[in-house]
Amino acid sequence: MSAAKNSLKFAWLEVTGLCNEFCDHCYADSSPKGTHGILTVQDWLHVIEQLVDIGTLDVQFIGGEPTLYPSLPALIRHAHDSGLSVEVFSNMTHIREELWETFKECAVKLATSYYSDTAEEHDSVTRLRGSHQRTRANVEKALSLGIPLRGGVVAVREGQRVQAAARDLTALGVGLVGGDRTRAFGRASKGAVPTISDLCGHCAHEKCAIGPTGDVWPCVLGRFLNIGNVLSSPLAEIWGGERMTEVLADITAVHGEGAQSCTPPQFLPMCGPCGPCVPSVGHCDPREADSADTIGVPT
């Protein structure tokens, strides 16, 4: 697929590898020992400007825990003022008052993970005592402020109260609750080497991810397929470059042409049975999803 036919409409901006939680299933291998990487605030501002210049419509700030990145408000405002639609994927445990104001003023959408209706089970997954209480309280606060929020329940262990967790979010007033299974990337891989066959096949299709070292990946899970680095090349050249062509060919060789069976993790605001399309996508061609991949909760 040529760059002309594959416009870059959505980007994940992974602004930090630092996280106050230490989940065993973290695809990014984030933890309290993570760092903000090497991109400066000016670098990120320039990345946002480049995305706008090539026609991107939506960005999602991720981590790590993006709310731990000190300059997140400035990046959100720049993205919003540049005409981008903004979502922040957060564990909702560490939101400063300045961020609440930024979320409201910049029409930010939020997304979060939720593992159980009980504090004991949720906290055992995040390895952060009190995380359930804080996440739940901030979900309620976001909804009270009129901030759009979607929730996702990831099944990470046998016997987990995933259905009860989804019902709890719905009872709180979360209008969209998705579900997913653990994906074998990062710590969840338990040392296994990632392969293209582990991906859903949508990687690099109108989307990319940019990490805190400047590396560009076809998606957040496909970080083993490095396309380039924004510190050494303009994003427009990376997206339409030779390495991008090679990666697309490798993905197509495994998954075939066009949109593939799509059951993306709940932290991806992409098309699929477990979540809605972001405005810039507006279409999908998912095959019938494995029932084990989703949690059927009416919204």
Summary of the structure (lengths in Angstrom):
residues: 299
radius of gyration: 17.9
end to end distance: 36.1
largest distance: 50.1
contacts: 1036
relative contact order: 0.16
helix: 32%
strand: 15%
